[in-house]
Each structure stands twice: as C-alpha cells, then as structure tokens.
Amino acid sequence: MLKIWGRKSSINVQKVLWAAAELGIAFENPQVGGPFGKTDTPEYSKMNPNRLVPAIDDNGFVMWESSAIVRYLANVYGKGKMAPADAKQLAVADQWTDWSMTTVYPELIPGLFAQLIRVPAKDRNPADLAAKAKRAGERLTMLDAHLDGRSFIAGQELTFADVIVGSLMYRYFTMPIERPMLPHVEAWYARLAERKPYQDNVMLEWESMKVPGA
C-alpha cells in the first residue's frame, strides 16, 4: 500500500494526498513533521535526507519532493488522464506547474501565509504584506488569462497541474488579503472546490496553526 508521510496541515502534503485520493489510490498517512516531529529520526532521514515532508513509499519505491511525487502518481496511476497522453498538453501541464512553484508559491506561502500564522499581528509589516499580496495577484493574472476558455489548466480535464497549482488556491482565497478580480481563476477554483478529494485534503482550516497573537 502507498504510504504518504507528512502532517495534513502541510500544503505540500495536501497536494500529494489530494492526488492520491483523486486517483483512487488506497494509502496510509503517517503523521510526521511540525508538532508530530519524527523527521529527524534515522528512519525518516533515510527516506528523505532533507528531513522535510512529504515522503512516500509506493510498495518499496521511495521518493520525496511533493510536486515530483504528484507527477509520479499521475504517470503511474493516471496515465492518459491526470497525466496527459498528448505531448503538448503534458508540456502545458509541466509549464504551469513549474511556474507556480517558482513564481506564485514564494509570494503566497513563505511570503504571505507564513507571516499570517507565524508572526504576531503587532509585529507584522502591513506594507510588506500588501506588497506581497499585490505581487501574488499580478502573477495570478497570467493564469487568469490562460484559463479563459479552459475548464482546467491543460484543457478540459483535470491534470497534475491543477493539483499542484490548485493546492495553493484555498489558502489564497481564504487569507485576509486584497485580491484583484480574477474571474477565470475564481471559476476554476470553484470547480476544484466541488471535488470531494479537494474538500477532504486541501480545504482544511488553518487558523489553529497560528502562533499566539497572530
């Protein structure tokens, strides 16, 4: 059976759990990382020398790096569906996946989200938060233009790109920040939010992650 190590509150774990659930793969999810610890044990370090989450063991095949894991699961268990069979569609999915991790993720997660949960409100820099929110919105206008006429990132069916990029959207749309009008992104997010695997694995409350005073 597939094992996915990592705490459910981690956005990088959530994308892997969502992918596995979307693909109908039975899995176990041992809770490690964050308040659960255990990432610095010899056993876990052997699986993931970065000592981060997630890591997986798929019947003896061990790997780490969340986006690579999602691609692997899509290719092994969803070839022709979550992993497009068409080379051009596959390239589009890869393109937007890489874009999200280099262009959007840094603004949203270590930039905005980390400040909102790890920094007491009295110690935050409102101007910095506003600037990061503005940059994130500007970057997402690129995706908004791309989604015009498309139900999902690579076309009309959900692919691994939607899982990897879409895992960021719940936090983006629930953080108390200013957002530009993004009609196509909002419609796409609404489609994701209708999917039970997304609801079960990504749309999880995060208020309890805040430090005192945040």
BELCORWO-V96137 format. One record per residue. N is the residue number from 1. RES is the residue in one letter. PHI is phi in whole degrees, -180 to 180 (999 if undefined). Layout:
n->[N	N]
res->[RES	RES]
phi->[PHI	PHI]
This chain:
n->[1	2	3	4	5	6	7	8	9	10	11	12	13	14	15	16	17	18	19	20	21	22	23	24	25	26	27	28	29	30	31	32	33	34	35	36	37	38	39	40	41	42	43	44	45	46	47	48	49	50	51	52	53	54	55	56	57	58	59	60	61	62	63	64	65	66	67	68	69	70	71	72	73	74	75	76	77	78	79	80	81	82	83	84	85	86	87	88	89	90	91	92	93	94	95	96	97	98	99	100	101	102	103	104	105	106	107	108	109	110	111	112	113	114	115	116	117	118	119	120	121	122	123	124	125	126	127	128	129	130	131	132	133	134	135	136	137	138	139	140	141	142	143	144	145	146	147	148	149	150	151	152	153	154	155	156	157	158	159	160	161	162	163	164	165	166	167	168	169	170	171	172	173	174	175	176	177	178	179	180	181	182	183	184	185	186	187	188	189	190	191	192	193	194	195	196	197	198	199	200	201	202	203	204	205	206	207	208	209	210	211	212	213	214]
res->[M	L	K	I	W	G	R	K	S	S	I	N	V	Q	K	V	L	W	A	A	A	E	L	G	I	A	F	E	N	P	Q	V	G	G	P	F	G	K	T	D	T	P	E	Y	S	K	M	N	P	N	R	L	V	P	A	I	D	D	N	G	F	V	M	W	E	S	S	A	I	V	R	Y	L	A	N	V	Y	G	K	G	K	M	A	P	A	D	A	K	Q	L	A	V	A	D	Q	W	T	D	W	S	M	T	T	V	Y	P	E	L	I	P	G	L	F	A	Q	L	I	R	V	P	A	K	D	R	N	P	A	D	L	A	A	K	A	K	R	A	G	E	R	L	T	M	L	D	A	H	L	D	G	R	S	F	I	A	G	Q	E	L	T	F	A	D	V	I	V	G	S	L	M	Y	R	Y	F	T	M	P	I	E	R	P	M	L	P	H	V	E	A	W	Y	A	R	L	A	E	R	K	P	Y	Q	D	N	V	M	L	E	W	E	S	M	K	V	P	G	A]
phi->[999	-66	-115	-120	-86	149	-74	-64	-79	-79	-63	-74	-74	-57	-65	-72	-62	-62	-60	-63	-66	-62	-85	75	-88	-72	-150	-109	-131	-61	-84	-136	90	58	-66	-85	64	77	-76	-99	-76	-57	-65	-71	-60	-67	-74	-133	-63	-73	60	-118	-113	-95	-140	-128	-131	-103	53	102	-95	-107	-155	-139	79	-57	-68	-65	-64	-60	-62	-61	-60	-63	-72	-81	-109	-140	-60	89	-125	-65	-107	-58	-78	-74	-61	-72	-63	-62	-64	-64	-61	-63	-58	-73	-63	-63	-58	-64	-77	-95	-112	-101	-52	-60	-74	-78	-93	-67	-81	-83	-62	-61	-65	-72	-108	-110	-119	-55	-53	-68	-102	-77	-107	-57	-66	-66	-61	-63	-66	-69	-63	-64	-64	-62	-62	-63	-66	-72	-65	-64	-67	-60	-65	-65	-78	-61	88	-121	-79	-137	-62	-97	150	-104	-125	-67	-130	-60	-64	-64	-67	-70	-75	-66	-63	-81	-74	-62	-70	-61	-84	-112	-75	-79	-132	-78	-131	-77	-70	-134	-60	-77	-65	-65	-67	-63	-60	-62	-65	-63	-66	-81	-86	-62	-60	-72	-60	-73	-117	-119	-83	-110	-62	-124	-61	-70	-82	-69	-75	-55	87	-78]
